[in-house]
Amino acid sequence: MSYTPDTNRYEEMKYRYAGESGLQLPELSLGLWQNFGTDAEHSVATDILCTAFDRGITHFDLANNYGPEPGSAETRFGKILKEQFAHHRDELLISSKAGYPMWPGPYGNYGSRKYLLASCEQSLRRMGLEYVDIFYHHRPDPNTPLEETMGALATLVAQGKALYVAISNYRAKDALQAKALLDEMGCPCILNQVRYSILDRWTEEDKLLDALDGKVGMICFSPLAQGLLTSRYLDGNVPSGSRAGENNSLKANSITPLMVERLNKLNAIAKGRGQTLSEMAISWLLKDERVTSVLIGASSVAQLEENLRAIKGDRPFSKEDLEAIDELTV
Ligand code: NDP
């Protein structure tokens, strides 16, 4: 039986416009990169998605290769959509992407028109959708003309397979070129999805937010540095079942004594603000109004609930807190 969403689901969440578009994203979005693939427990995956929607998270972020196995997160998401959300499609923002290796041969990777159009079609089939709300080029392709890649995105909009298009992992210079090309085609680029957290500041060095100037929104992935900026590793141990325990995208050897010391100092600042470390890490990103949304992952409902507390109330950062955080991250 499908669940009945909470009638108060829009009361707490705040929404921000994606760049100059009319599309609003929740301040907190949920990504399905991990925890939704073949190995995931279906009931846990379902509970996470339903809880998210109950709390105003309308945006679920996917990509062709999310799994493992690649494609399996989209397949599971499609199943849960059908089981639980059949009557709520118009309340959901569903995104997918192509740009990383997906199938063998020269047409299953990077940014050719051939790859993007076929991949979007495959994603739609896996999710059982007629269209995605946002389709991203997942990463820059140095060997394909940007005109071709952006042209493929514009074609997806013209075909009705994507409502909006966006880019991911683009540096400021390339992002501005992509935007200009899409503008010429009458197909605005609404977002650049990039890695940004207290521990990872490449976007600041790149002056990306200044370059985008609010015209293209920024959605920040791995805001918790894959779990480092949570209570997960504060005692220096790597719990079984944690991402570092998997030793895949987050390496167990990144939990060094120096890192643990840093995380504990950050945690002390968070405590002083009346927050947990993960709440502070999310608030820290949302303090800049040019950030459209913070894109978290969660392996349990409890994690999601904790992270959602970050959007409750206004907790401005003092100059002292900001300086202390900066000192611990560079
Ligand atoms: P996070 O930095 O939010 O890390 C999420 C992980 O941190 C969880 O799976 C969990 O790991 C741990 N965690 C989260 N909350 C808590 C908590 N409160 N307490 C303890 N542990 C917690 O983001 P992700 O790295 O998962 O990325 C989020 C999304 O961003 C992805 O799903 C994807 O949609 C997108 N993304 C995009 C990329 C791109 O190239 N465009 C690349 C990477 C991600 P665990 O319990 O397993 O230890």
Residues whose N, C-alpha, C, O or C-beta is under 5 A from the ligand:
A	BS01	NDP	G31 L32 W33 Q34 D61 H138 S168 Q193 F221 S222 P223 L224 A225 Q226 G227 T230 S231 R232 G241 S242 R243 S278 L295 I296 G297 A298 S299 Q303 E306 N307
